[in-house]
């Protein structure tokens, strides 16, 4: 994850949210990424060390702990976590003992891609990533590692409104499953939720019709070779609070149709057109209902603007 990827953006996205909606009263950094969410996630390769810094005028009130691992104090308000050589999930807790506000960061130590045997990783079929970079864009590089998703960690909240399992590929398989997921996508989706809340649409989450796709599955359904879904920063989404498989009536006109998808589309479009937040820029498309699905939109953070 790049230095600029979240620092400014996280503050922008979550300045719209109250503490009760997922923001804590202190800022913390994972490496150089400034965050103020009560839930977040970070991915690291085995053996990689990451720095945690808490920005507060009372650093002595902050305690940092991690489950099934070790975190070391390296100065006032500064800690270091070194990922073990074994892949898995580690839960980092940052707590202000004076206010009892807590931030939980799920750290996923990735399974290196070099452990794949042909198209498979531990029995899970991933397939083959396309060679090279699409149009010379670095955002189309083959992932170096994968999040291992198990029956034990699939339900974890990785941001205030989203669980890990929502982004899994739809292909049939047993456990474990493997996932590529870019936090920039989550920032974009959380921004969308915050804007819906401002409009009085108090959704608990978004329905992720399609999140990550393995290259194998992406080819199986006939999608384009360089789909952003295989790189973990794309989602096909709609609102479905009543869980009936139909997009909710977001504009309160008594109908469930394309105008409701356009409510979502317009919010994401405004974000993508703001040059101050170009780290979240990406693709945006809207789709009509058919026999297989309701109206929905596609969003991604490919690094350049695309519309359809």
VMD Tcl script that draws the C-alpha trace (Angstrom):
set ca {
  {0.00 0.00 0.00}
  {1.41 3.36 -1.06}
  {2.20 6.24 1.24}
  {-0.43 8.52 -0.27}
  {-3.07 5.86 -0.57}
  {-4.99 6.59 2.61}
  {-3.52 9.48 4.57}
  {-5.66 12.30 3.21}
  {-8.45 10.14 1.95}
  {-9.36 8.49 5.20}
  {-9.79 11.83 6.89}
  {-11.95 13.00 3.97}
  {-14.14 9.93 3.93}
  {-14.73 9.73 7.62}
  {-15.03 13.39 8.44}
  {-18.68 12.83 7.54}
  {-19.14 10.11 10.15}
  {-19.82 10.47 13.86}
  {-17.80 8.54 16.44}
  {-20.70 6.10 16.84}
  {-20.59 5.37 13.11}
  {-17.03 4.11 13.18}
  {-14.55 6.88 14.03}
  {-12.37 7.18 17.13}
  {-11.17 10.39 18.74}
  {-7.51 9.86 17.93}
  {-5.55 9.31 14.76}
  {-3.17 6.46 14.26}
  {-0.82 5.44 11.50}
  {-0.02 2.01 10.15}
  {3.29 2.66 8.43}
  {2.55 6.08 6.86}
  {-1.21 5.64 6.48}
  {-3.18 7.93 8.79}
  {-6.43 6.43 10.04}
  {-9.16 7.32 12.54}
  {-11.54 4.37 12.10}
  {-12.53 2.03 14.89}
  {-12.17 -0.83 12.38}
  {-9.60 -1.20 9.65}
  {-7.33 -3.78 8.06}
  {-3.82 -4.01 6.71}
  {-2.01 -6.65 4.69}
  {1.65 -7.58 5.03}
  {3.96 -10.22 3.69}
  {5.50 -12.76 6.12}
  {8.39 -11.31 8.10}
  {7.51 -7.72 7.24}
  {7.72 -5.18 10.08}
  {5.12 -2.44 10.32}
  {5.19 0.72 12.43}
  {2.22 1.96 14.44}
  {2.10 5.59 15.53}
  {-0.68 7.22 17.55}
  {-1.15 10.96 17.22}
  {-2.47 12.37 20.49}
  {-1.45 15.02 23.00}
  {-1.51 12.34 25.71}
  {0.44 9.38 24.27}
  {0.88 7.83 27.73}
  {-2.86 7.07 27.71}
  {-2.47 4.81 24.67}
  {-1.91 1.08 24.89}
  {-1.31 -1.19 21.90}
  {-1.70 -4.96 22.03}
  {-1.91 -7.74 19.47}
  {-3.44 -11.21 19.65}
  {-1.21 -14.22 18.97}
  {1.79 -12.04 18.32}
  {4.09 -9.41 19.73}
  {4.12 -5.65 19.44}
  {7.07 -3.64 20.76}
  {7.21 -0.07 22.02}
  {9.89 1.86 20.14}
  {9.25 5.26 21.68}
  {6.50 7.44 23.11}
  {3.41 6.89 20.98}
  {5.26 4.48 18.66}
  {5.16 0.70 18.32}
  {6.35 -1.96 15.89}
  {4.73 -5.22 14.88}
  {6.79 -7.76 12.99}
  {4.75 -10.24 11.05}
  {5.65 -13.87 11.65}
  {6.76 -16.12 8.84}
  {3.45 -17.99 9.11}
  {0.43 -16.50 7.32}
  {-2.75 -15.70 9.25}
  {-4.86 -13.01 10.92}
  {-3.63 -10.91 13.82}
  {-5.81 -8.43 15.70}
  {-4.11 -5.21 16.73}
  {-5.93 -3.17 19.37}
  {-5.22 0.51 20.01}
  {-6.92 1.83 23.15}
  {-7.11 5.19 24.85}
  {-7.38 4.17 28.50}
  {-8.72 7.60 29.50}
  {-11.68 7.62 27.11}
  {-11.92 3.85 26.50}
  {-12.09 4.48 22.76}
  {-10.69 1.54 20.85}
  {-9.54 0.92 17.30}
  {-9.13 -2.64 16.05}
  {-6.90 -3.32 13.04}
  {-7.05 -6.77 11.48}
  {-3.58 -7.51 10.14}
  {-3.56 -10.24 7.52}
  {-0.20 -11.85 6.89}
  {-0.50 -12.89 3.26}
  {0.12 -16.27 1.75}
  {2.83 -15.57 -0.86}
  {1.80 -16.10 -4.45}
  {4.98 -18.09 -5.08}
  {3.38 -20.93 -3.07}
  {0.91 -21.55 -5.88}
  {1.20 -24.89 -7.64}
  {0.08 -24.27 -11.17}
  {-3.34 -22.63 -10.94}
  {-3.92 -23.70 -7.33}
  {-3.09 -22.37 -3.89}
  {-3.65 -24.92 -1.15}
  {-6.31 -26.63 -3.27}
  {-8.14 -23.40 -4.14}
  {-8.19 -22.66 -7.86}
  {-6.97 -19.15 -8.60}
  {-5.97 -19.56 -12.23}
  {-3.41 -17.54 -14.14}
  {-3.01 -13.79 -13.92}
  {-2.49 -12.07 -17.27}
  {1.15 -11.34 -18.12}
  {2.66 -7.89 -17.83}
  {0.95 -4.61 -17.02}
  {-2.15 -3.44 -18.87}
  {-1.28 -0.26 -20.78}
  {1.84 0.07 -18.62}
  {-0.26 0.74 -15.50}
  {1.29 -0.45 -12.23}
  {-2.18 -1.13 -10.82}
  {-2.38 -4.20 -13.08}
  {0.52 -6.09 -11.54}
  {0.02 -9.66 -10.39}
  {-0.65 -9.76 -6.61}
  {2.33 -10.80 -4.49}
  {0.14 -12.54 -1.91}
  {-3.36 -13.53 -0.88}
  {-5.49 -13.19 2.24}
  {-6.37 -16.63 3.55}
  {-10.07 -16.67 4.48}
  {-11.27 -19.41 6.81}
  {-14.51 -20.31 8.54}
  {-13.06 -18.69 11.65}
  {-12.14 -15.30 10.18}
  {-14.69 -14.83 7.37}
  {-17.09 -12.81 9.55}
  {-14.55 -10.25 10.77}
  {-15.40 -6.58 10.18}
  {-12.56 -5.03 8.20}
  {-14.10 -1.53 8.24}
  {-17.14 -0.26 10.17}
  {-19.70 -1.51 7.63}
  {-18.06 -4.41 5.79}
  {-17.08 -7.99 6.59}
  {-14.30 -9.94 4.95}
  {-16.66 -12.59 3.54}
  {-18.60 -10.03 1.48}
  {-15.72 -9.76 -1.00}
  {-15.01 -13.45 -1.59}
  {-15.11 -14.85 -5.11}
  {-18.41 -16.58 -5.93}
  {-16.80 -19.78 -7.20}
  {-17.65 -22.97 -5.33}
  {-14.94 -24.36 -3.08}
  {-14.19 -25.57 0.39}
  {-12.13 -23.79 3.03}
  {-9.75 -22.06 3.07}
  {-10.49 -19.59 0.31}
  {-8.16 -16.86 -0.93}
  {-8.77 -13.21 -1.53}
  {-7.13 -10.08 -2.90}
  {-8.59 -6.92 -1.40}
  {-7.35 -3.34 -1.71}
  {-8.29 -1.03 1.18}
  {-8.80 1.84 -1.29}
  {-11.97 0.09 -2.45}
  {-13.25 -0.03 1.11}
  {-12.63 3.69 1.52}
  {-14.72 4.37 -1.57}
  {-17.55 2.17 -0.35}
  {-17.48 3.72 3.12}
  {-17.65 7.16 1.53}
  {-20.73 6.03 -0.37}
  {-22.38 4.85 2.85}
  {-21.56 8.11 4.63}
  {-23.17 10.11 1.83}
  {-26.26 7.90 1.91}
  {-26.52 8.51 5.65}
  {-26.41 12.25 5.02}
  {-29.38 11.79 2.68}
  {-31.29 9.96 5.40}
  {-30.75 6.51 3.84}
  {-29.47 4.67 6.91}
  {-28.04 1.53 5.35}
  {-26.06 -0.97 7.40}
  {-23.90 -2.08 4.48}
  {-23.93 -2.46 0.69}
  {-24.83 -5.67 -1.07}
  {-21.64 -6.84 -2.79}
  {-22.93 -8.72 -5.81}
  {-19.39 -9.34 -6.99}
  {-16.14 -8.44 -5.25}
  {-12.91 -10.31 -5.82}
  {-12.82 -12.73 -8.73}
  {-10.06 -15.22 -9.30}
  {-8.70 -15.13 -12.86}
  {-10.10 -18.65 -13.23}
  {-13.64 -17.58 -12.28}
  {-13.38 -14.32 -14.21}
  {-12.58 -16.29 -17.37}
  {-15.30 -18.82 -16.60}
  {-18.00 -16.13 -16.66}
  {-16.60 -14.57 -19.82}
  {-15.40 -11.29 -18.37}
  {-12.53 -9.25 -19.82}
  {-9.00 -10.49 -19.07}
  {-7.85 -7.41 -17.16}
  {-11.02 -6.94 -15.08}
  {-10.36 -4.90 -11.97}
  {-12.15 -7.61 -9.97}
  {-9.12 -9.91 -10.24}
  {-6.95 -7.22 -8.65}
  {-9.21 -6.82 -5.62}
  {-10.27 -3.20 -5.99}
  {-13.65 -3.53 -7.72}
  {-17.19 -4.26 -6.56}
  {-20.61 -4.54 -8.18}
  {-23.03 -3.15 -5.63}
  {-26.57 -2.14 -4.77}
  {-28.61 -1.42 -1.64}
  {-30.82 -4.27 -0.39}
  {-31.74 -3.67 3.23}
  {-34.81 -5.93 3.05}
  {-32.79 -8.76 1.44}
  {-35.24 -9.42 -1.37}
  {-32.69 -9.32 -4.19}
  {-34.06 -6.04 -5.59}
  {-32.41 -2.63 -5.33}
  {-34.07 -0.51 -2.64}
  {-36.10 2.61 -3.39}
  {-33.37 5.15 -2.64}
  {-35.07 8.22 -4.12}
  {-38.43 7.54 -2.41}
  {-40.47 7.59 -5.62}
  {-42.22 4.32 -4.82}
  {-40.33 2.44 -7.53}
  {-37.29 0.19 -7.70}
  {-35.51 1.00 -10.93}
  {-32.49 2.58 -12.61}
  {-33.07 5.92 -10.89}
  {-32.12 4.23 -7.61}
  {-28.87 2.95 -9.10}
  {-28.26 6.48 -10.36}
  {-28.41 7.75 -6.76}
  {-25.35 5.60 -6.03}
  {-23.75 6.44 -9.37}
  {-24.00 10.20 -8.78}
  {-22.33 9.99 -5.36}
  {-19.35 8.04 -6.69}
  {-19.13 10.30 -9.74}
  {-18.77 13.38 -7.52}
  {-15.91 11.75 -5.64}
  {-14.11 10.73 -8.83}
  {-14.42 14.24 -10.25}
  {-12.79 15.88 -7.24}
  {-9.06 16.22 -8.05}
  {-8.15 16.38 -4.37}
  {-9.01 12.71 -3.98}
  {-7.50 11.22 -7.12}
  {-6.10 8.26 -5.17}
  {-9.61 6.80 -5.21}
  {-10.35 7.51 -8.86}
  {-11.48 4.60 -10.97}
  {-14.15 2.95 -13.05}
  {-17.85 3.61 -12.65}
  {-20.64 1.88 -14.51}
  {-24.37 1.28 -14.15}
  {-26.31 -1.79 -15.24}
  {-29.93 -2.52 -16.01}
  {-31.94 -5.31 -14.45}
  {-32.06 -8.66 -16.21}
  {-33.17 -12.21 -15.36}
  {-30.06 -12.76 -13.23}
  {-29.77 -9.54 -11.22}
  {-31.35 -6.24 -10.25}
  {-30.07 -2.75 -11.16}
  {-26.58 -2.15 -9.81}
  {-23.40 -0.10 -10.23}
  {-19.75 -1.04 -10.59}
  {-17.03 0.91 -8.75}
  {-13.27 0.44 -8.67}
  {-10.04 2.31 -7.90}
  {-7.99 1.49 -11.00}
  {-6.15 4.83 -10.84}
  {-7.76 6.55 -13.81}
  {-11.30 7.56 -14.74}
  {-13.48 5.20 -16.77}
  {-17.23 5.48 -17.39}
  {-19.90 3.25 -18.84}
}
mol new
graphics top color blue
foreach p $ca { graphics top sphere $p radius 0.5 }
foreach p [lrange $ca 0 end-1] q [lrange $ca 1 end] { graphics top cylinder $p $q radius 0.2 }
display resetview
